[in-house]
Amino acid sequence: MRVLIAEHDYLVYTELLRKAAPHIEVLSSGDSAELAKMAGDAPVWLGQPDLLANLLRQGHKPRWLQSTWAGITPLLAEGLNRDYRLTRAVGIFGQVMAEFVLTYMLVHEREVLARLVSQVERKWDDRMGQSLAGRKALVVGTGDIGVNVAQFLVPFGVELYGIASTPRTLAPFVEVGALDDLPRLASEVDFVINLLPNTPQTHDIYDAKLFAQFKPSALFINVGRGVAVVDADLVNALKEGHLAGAVIDVCRQEPLPQRHPFWTAWGLLLTGHSSGPSSPRAMTGLFADNLKAFTAGEALRGEVDFAKGY
């Protein structure tokens, strides 16, 4: 079995994969022309969706493609071949994403940024910070990562609500509603955490009408996809006090253009798409397990339904 690796960290992945699956032949390179030559000889690809999409555009046809990202948007571009099995990275981002969300929830409750401003101004800031205990959080997108985020918040006494494609009963959530329930639930919680994938149904969900439903003390955290947010509406909602703040990790255009209003929006913190650093070791473990299943003709973890886009 030949496996093609198309990754910026291809040297690390190559070494790890050769140790994890010594019986396979690994093809890898940091040169795009070399990768294109190798692609025709490898039925299985492992790597970044943006690099793999370039190979698909050149007419190469894998049997199975394993993404090293949780998101697979570049591979869903119109006109690209979809006659192969596609799996996305699952089960490896839960803790790091939960740590990110928890960090900024605590930053919000303890008013860390306001205290920093006080220090810069040499003002003694003796206000009492608040606790997460008893706060309500809405996790919009209750897949693998969303459930992990929720589970990490349980020990802090956070009351958890969720949004999924259809209503369901799912621990540890008090309630999991559908997208139609988003305005109602968003109006009742202290934190709204977006984890939705990029699909036609999830574009522009967070608009002026929805932000107007938020509690004025609420924090919005977007670690899903930038296309879910109407940027100008978020900036205006912050300005008008419809919500207290926003932590934006993902944007419609990355890097963010210099003149974009997010740079100067009051109460908005940009974190530069850093919420989910990947672990090559964990990713290689997932791939090795999926490779065994693929060889045996069994179900693959994280297999994508092209019709749904995730």
C-alpha positions in Angstrom: 0.0 0.0 0.0 1.4 3.4 -1.0 0.4 6.4 1.1 0.9 10.0 -0.1 1.6 12.7 2.5 0.8 16.3 1.6 1.5 18.3 4.7 3.6 21.3 5.7 4.9 19.0 8.5 5.4 16.2 6.0 8.8 15.2 7.5 7.3 14.7 11.0 4.3 12.8 9.6 6.6 10.6 7.4 8.7 9.6 10.4 5.7 8.9 12.6 3.8 6.9 9.9 6.8 4.8 9.0 7.0 3.8 12.7 3.2 3.3 13.1 2.8 1.3 9.9 6.1 -0.1 8.7 4.5 -2.3 6.1 3.3 0.6 3.9 5.3 2.7 1.4 5.2 6.4 2.3 5.5 9.0 -0.5 6.1 12.6 0.6 7.7 15.9 -0.4 7.6 19.6 0.3 7.7 20.3 -3.4 4.3 20.6 -5.1 5.6 19.4 -8.5 7.1 16.3 -6.8 3.8 15.6 -5.0 1.9 15.8 -8.3 4.2 13.2 -9.7 3.7 10.9 -6.7 -0.1 11.3 -6.5 -0.8 9.0 -9.4 1.0 6.1 -7.7 -0.8 6.4 -4.3 -4.4 5.3 -3.7 -4.4 6.7 -0.2 -3.6 10.4 0.7 -3.0 12.0 4.1 -2.7 15.7 4.5 -4.1 19.2 4.5 -7.3 19.8 2.5 -5.9 22.8 0.7 -2.9 20.9 -0.6 -4.9 17.8 -1.4 -7.5 19.9 -3.3 -4.7 21.1 -5.6 -3.9 17.5 -6.4 -7.5 16.7 -7.1 -7.7 19.7 -9.5 -4.9 18.1 -11.5 -7.0 15.1 -12.2 -5.5 12.6 -9.7 -8.0 10.1 -8.2 -7.4 8.7 -4.8 -9.5 5.8 -3.3 -9.4 7.3 0.2 -8.3 10.7 1.5 -7.7 11.4 5.2 -7.7 15.1 6.2 -5.5 16.3 9.0 -8.0 19.1 9.7 -11.4 18.9 11.3 -12.7 21.1 8.5 -12.6 19.9 4.9 -14.0 23.0 3.1 -11.3 23.2 0.3 -12.2 19.6 -0.7 -15.9 20.6 -1.2 -15.2 23.2 -3.8 -17.4 23.0 -6.9 -16.1 20.9 -9.7 -13.7 18.8 -7.6 -13.9 15.0 -7.9 -15.9 13.3 -5.1 -15.5 9.7 -6.2 -13.5 8.7 -3.2 -13.9 8.1 0.5 -13.1 11.2 2.6 -12.4 11.2 6.4 -11.8 14.3 8.6 -9.8 14.5 11.8 -12.0 13.5 14.7 -11.3 12.6 18.3 -8.1 14.6 18.5 -9.2 18.3 18.8 -11.7 17.9 21.7 -9.4 18.8 24.6 -7.4 21.6 23.0 -10.6 23.3 21.8 -12.2 22.9 25.2 -9.1 24.4 26.8 -9.4 27.4 24.4 -13.1 27.9 25.2 -12.6 27.5 28.9 -9.7 30.0 28.8 -11.8 32.8 27.4 -14.8 32.0 29.5 -12.6 32.5 32.6 -11.0 35.6 31.1 -14.5 37.0 30.6 -15.8 36.2 34.1 -12.6 37.4 35.8 -12.5 40.5 33.6 -8.8 39.9 32.8 -8.6 42.3 29.9 -10.3 45.2 31.9 -7.7 44.6 34.7 -4.9 44.8 32.2 -6.3 48.2 31.0 -6.4 49.3 34.6 -2.8 48.3 35.1 -1.7 50.2 32.1 -3.5 53.2 33.4 -2.0 52.6 36.9 -5.4 52.3 38.5 -5.9 49.9 41.4 -8.5 47.4 40.3 -10.2 45.7 43.2 -13.4 44.6 41.7 -14.5 41.1 42.5 -14.4 38.5 39.7 -17.3 36.2 39.1 -17.5 32.4 38.9 -18.5 30.0 36.1 -20.7 28.1 38.6 -24.3 28.5 37.6 -23.6 30.1 34.3 -25.4 28.9 31.2 -23.5 28.0 28.0 -25.0 27.2 24.5 -22.8 25.0 22.4 -23.9 25.5 18.8 -22.8 22.3 17.0 -22.9 19.2 19.3 -20.6 16.9 17.3 -17.4 15.3 18.5 -15.7 18.6 19.5 -18.9 20.2 20.9 -19.5 17.2 23.3 -15.9 17.4 24.4 -16.2 21.1 25.1 -19.3 20.5 27.1 -17.8 17.7 29.1 -14.9 19.9 30.1 -17.3 22.5 31.4 -19.3 20.2 33.6 -16.9 20.3 36.6 -17.1 24.1 36.7 -20.8 23.9 37.3 -21.9 25.3 33.9 -25.4 24.6 32.8 -25.2 23.3 29.2 -27.5 23.6 26.2 -26.8 22.6 22.6 -27.9 23.1 19.0 -27.8 20.2 16.5 -29.3 19.5 13.1 -32.3 18.0 14.9 -33.4 18.1 18.5 -32.1 15.2 20.6 -31.4 14.0 24.1 -27.6 14.1 24.6 -25.5 14.1 27.8 -24.3 16.4 29.4 -26.8 18.9 27.9 -30.0 20.0 29.6 -31.5 20.5 26.1 -30.3 20.1 22.5 -32.5 22.0 20.1 -32.5 22.5 16.3 -31.3 25.6 14.5 -34.8 27.1 14.8 -34.3 27.1 18.6 -31.1 29.2 18.4 -32.7 32.6 19.0 -34.6 31.3 22.0 -31.7 29.6 23.6 -29.2 32.4 22.8 -31.4 34.8 24.7 -31.2 32.6 27.9 -27.5 31.9 28.2 -24.3 33.7 29.3 -22.0 32.1 26.6 -22.7 31.3 23.0 -20.0 29.0 21.5 -20.2 28.4 17.8 -18.7 25.1 16.5 -20.8 24.8 13.3 -19.2 23.5 10.1 -19.2 25.4 6.9 -22.3 24.3 5.0 -24.9 26.3 3.0 -27.3 26.0 6.0 -24.8 27.6 8.4 -23.9 30.8 6.5 -24.8 34.2 8.0 -26.6 32.6 11.0 -25.3 35.2 13.4 -26.8 38.3 12.1 -28.3 41.5 13.6 -31.6 39.9 14.4 -29.9 37.0 16.4 -27.4 39.3 18.2 -30.3 41.4 19.3 -31.6 38.4 21.2 -28.3 38.0 23.2 -28.1 39.0 26.9 -26.1 42.2 27.2 -23.7 40.4 29.5 -23.1 37.5 27.1 -19.9 36.5 25.5 -19.8 35.1 21.9 -17.0 32.7 21.0 -16.6 31.6 17.4 -14.3 28.6 16.9 -16.4 27.1 14.1 -16.3 28.9 10.7 -16.1 32.6 9.8 -19.0 32.4 7.3 -21.5 31.8 10.1 -21.1 35.4 11.2 -22.3 38.6 9.5 -19.2 40.7 10.4 -20.8 44.1 10.2 -23.7 43.0 12.3 -21.4 41.7 15.1 -19.5 44.9 15.2 -22.7 46.9 15.4 -24.2 44.6 18.1 -21.1 45.1 20.2 -21.2 48.8 19.7 -24.9 48.9 20.7 -24.4 46.7 23.8 -26.4 43.7 22.6 -23.6 41.5 24.0 -20.6 42.1 26.2 -17.9 40.7 24.1 -16.7 38.4 21.3 -13.7 36.1 20.9 -13.2 35.5 17.2 -10.8 32.7 16.2 -12.1 32.2 12.6 -12.9 34.8 9.9 -14.3 34.8 6.4 -10.9 35.8 5.0 -7.7 34.8 6.7 -5.4 36.5 7.4 -7.9 39.3 8.2 -7.5 42.3 5.8 -5.9 45.4 7.4 -9.0 47.5 7.0 -11.4 45.0 8.5 -13.6 46.5 11.3 -12.8 43.5 13.6 -9.3 45.0 14.3 -10.8 48.0 16.1 -14.2 46.7 17.3 -14.7 47.4 21.0 -15.0 44.2 23.1 -13.8 41.9 20.3 -10.6 39.8 20.7 -9.0 38.1 17.6 -7.1 34.9 18.2 -5.8 34.1 14.7 -7.3 30.6 14.1 -5.2 29.2 16.9 -7.9 27.3 18.9 -7.2 23.8 17.6 -3.4 23.1 17.2 -3.0 19.7 15.6 -0.9 16.9 17.1 0.9 14.9 14.3 1.3 12.0 16.8 -2.4 11.9 17.5 -3.3 12.4 13.9 -1.0 9.6 12.8 -2.6 7.3 15.4 -6.1 8.1 14.0 -4.8 7.5 10.4 -3.2 4.2 11.3 -6.4 2.9 12.9 -8.4 4.1 9.8 -5.9 2.5 7.5 -6.6 -0.9 9.1 -10.3 -0.4 8.8 -9.9 0.7 5.1 -7.8 -2.3 4.3 -10.4 -4.6 6.0 -13.3 -2.8 4.2 -14.8 -1.6 7.5 -16.3 1.7 8.6 -13.9 4.7 8.9 -13.9 7.2 11.8 -14.9 10.6 10.7 -16.1 9.6 7.2 -17.7 12.6 5.4 -21.1 12.6 3.8 -20.5 14.9 0.7 -24.2 15.7 0.6 -24.1 17.1 4.1 -20.6 18.6 3.8 -19.4 17.0 7.1 
